[in-house]
Amino acid sequence: MRMAQRFRGFLPVVIDVETGGFDCERHALLEIAAVVVRMDEEGFVHPEPVVSTHVEAFPGSELDPRSLEITGIDPGHPLRGALPEREALDLIFKPVRKAMRAADCQRAILVGHNASFDLGFLNAAVRRTAHKRNPFHPFSSFDTVTLGGLAYGQTVLSRAVEASGVAWDAREAHSAVYDAERTAELFCRIVNRWKEMHDAWRGSAP
């Protein structure tokens, strides 16, 4: 099986964002990370290395101190190396489009933990920058909250990750890079577990 066949022409890409609040129209996008999911020759999926950047708060955006306390982000830190939203999207979208071509996929589909949150902030940044080359489906997504609940009976990211057999470091949590990497591992383990179960069933069928 090829990736283009597995998800109906979609390439799964894990996205995690860290923000200055919960409203994608008012609050700033401050970090974004992406992990492309690839498929090996046997049909098992694996996460590629993460691509990430800090993002400059867009003009007129708001920053909720409670959100900054949770993430530990200092938007004004001189060493953040943050990019404007348009450049940040270009950085994330370029490897996604390259992976889509390599896998012969038509679109990318966002994978996230509480995926509607990440997709909302991604779409809002695309609208603000009038970006014309967004590779992601505008409203479809894979949510590891649902998948984790189905596979392991856990909906909290840390608990679902641990239930899947992957270690979780609470000190690293709430950074876009760490959360995207752990979400990608969780997604791949669930998909691969399903494949193993399906293959076993086919092998035992009369």
C-alpha positions, 0 to 999 in steps of 0.5 A: 500500500502507498500513502496516497491509497491509505488516506484517500489521497491525503498526506497526514501532517501533525501540526501543533501551535502555541498561542497567546490565547484561545481565539484564533482571530484575536490572539497571536500565533506564537509557535508552530511545528509540523511533522510529516508522516511517511510510509515505509515499503511494508505500509507502516507509518513513521514520523519525519523530523520536525520543522518548526519556528517561533512566530511574531505576534501579528499587528493588533493581536492580543496576548493572554497572560494566562496562556503565556504562563502555561507555555512559558513563551516570552514574545519579546525575548530578543533571542526568539528568532521569530518569523512574521506569519507569512514567512513562518507559513512558507517555512512549514508549507514548503516541506509539506508540499515536497512530501505530498509530491513524493507520496503522490498525495493531493492534499495534506490533512492536519493531525492534531490533539484537539485538532480543531484548535490547531487548524483554526489558528492555521487557517486564521494565519492563512487568511491574514497573510492571504496565503495562496499555497496552503496545502492543508484541507481547510476543514478535515482533520485527524484528531488524536483525542478521538483516536487515543480514546478509541485505541487506549481509552485515554484522551489527554495527550500525556496519558494517551502517549504513555499508554501507547508505550512512549515516554512523556516528559512534563517539563518539555510539554507545551512547546510546539516541537515537543507536543508535535513530536509526541502527537506524531508518535501517538498517531503512528502507533495507533495507525500501525496497531490497526494495520497489525490487527487488520493483517492478523485478521486477514491472515486468519480468515478462512 
